[in-house]
């Protein structure tokens, strides 16, 4: 998909003294897309993205509210809105409602496209959408009512609720595997390695995490929790986002990926190294010391995976940065790739005992999780959405508003991350200095304020994104126009 | 047969490989822990009342901000001796909807560690006031208040514990008493006391541990 002609006056201009018009933003390349013939798939993918956008707005509105509560704990005293109950609502909504549905939406396009055939079953994909939405609605309501799984992070939904999500994921997995199995090309494209693997891994992770037999005391539960909370992120969101990037990046640049083999290397090291590092969430905890050590060693090993993946993407981009600058989708992809490298490497550093000593239990961890889930995963999702949807529906968003989305999200995240990284480090140093505990709370107060500022910018950008997605909606199914009618209209 | 063109081989390898690694790093060690953890001789199981309190603790999401693990490093010495697996052995799954041990170890210390809070802060009145409005006892606290664990009654009964809420924060009329759930939560918090370690481990404490 080559970039089309430069945009013409899609951005409100101002007039310079010499009389020439000066746009207030750099013009971006426009598309001259044709609507896809396959309207059933377009409607399906758009429905996934629309649900995802709704969950993004709800989930981050809650996150924003939680951030404000740190600076104003007596805002209200409604039990359903109290911090402890609402925090898992935020995390689970953005995980399963926003990120998962959006990544599945893009996968439902990429897997059939790279298999050179249509999706195995559209009705099955609709069923998955219903199941996953149902899981998030019921799960969130129960969490607010004070019903959870036992407080295990990211698996706070009770098992009957997570079973709904798992059923949805199993159906998508079956749908995608069947699509790949019946493909019309010889080789399985690297994107499909990552995407299908993400489903197989995550279904395994959920089953292991929700079987109770070996989790009946808090230490054995913690062994599984470290595994779960890391794999739930690293073997789901990471491979999905990377797999999609192996499609969208070369496609949007209109050139092949730099090295197919590097992609394969990154894939196998992802499986081998990443699987082993869950216990780095319990460094110095009374869980078996050897699994902590294994986790730390493999965390460092992840640098190989990171370098192979990021290097591959950046070398694909080399020489094409003009195209990136002229595109409104590729800047999201570039930001996501850089975030993948830097913030995953940050995770490896946090695993080292010397640094874990300062940062563990502090707000630094919160910065890390947002820099990765947002800077890396959400940005790659947005790159894919802005790259794909206009080509499916033949409707472009306002280039200016896409820019507003990009910069508000990026600058907001920078405030958010910087505030909590600096504040978190101070928190840790306060503890090491042996100061009274409340000093670590007082030290955080200004940083919680800056976090709320950054969070507000991020939230505003999501409203803009939701509006942009609305402007890209598919046209209503047109009444088929017969050839004679068309001829008559042309003559009139 | 090639990983690049045989989807059964590729996805089978991916699935079984991951399953094997998961068994090595997660399921296996978890089973080992289950089989090799015993409660400390000096510890006791939770009473039914304290168990109710643990359910409140988990349902209200206290674990989001409070850890219950003392690490063997110097800065954690203020919270007690380093935690050992036996400290948690009496904690059991909470019920049919949550057939797993609750996640008490925690991952965030926005508030203090609670491993030994029952010994550090043994006053029931303090805990009741703190839950009713944390800023009564800790002015700079950012902890949520839990007024729904209390009710205002015109005249407290003989069995009720009256919470001595100071002037400006007290209700206009009546007395503040904890609900059944509020009472249970405080009982649970007071039960959080480290049992002494006996024998060879007794001399080890976080004091002097390397940084």
Interface residues (C-beta under 8 A of the other chain):
Chain A: X69 X70 X71 X73 X74 X77 X79 X82 X83 X84 X85 X87 X88 X146 X147 X148 X149 X150 X151 X152 X153 X158 X159 X160 X177 X180 X181 X186 X187 X188 X193 X196 X197 X200 X201 X204 X205 X208 X212 X214 X215 X216 X217 X218 X219 X220 X221 X222 X223 X224 X225 X226 X227 X231 X235 X271 X272 X275 X276 X278 X279 X281 X282 X284 X285 X286 X287 X288 X291 X294 X357 X361 X362 X363 X365 X366 X431 X432 X434 X437 X438 X441 X442
Chain B: X4 X5 X7 X10 X11 X14 X15 X17 X18 X19 X21 X22 X24 X25 X26 X27 X29 X30 X31 X32 X33 X34 X37 X58 X59 X60 X61 X62 X63 X64 X65 X67 X69 X71 X72 X73 X74 X75 X78 X82 X83 X84 X85 X87 X88 X89 X91 X92 X93 X94 X97 X98 X99 X100 X101 X102 X103 X104 X105 X106 X107 X108 X109 X110 X112 X134 X135 X138 X140 X141 X142 X143 X144 X145 X146 X147 X148 X211
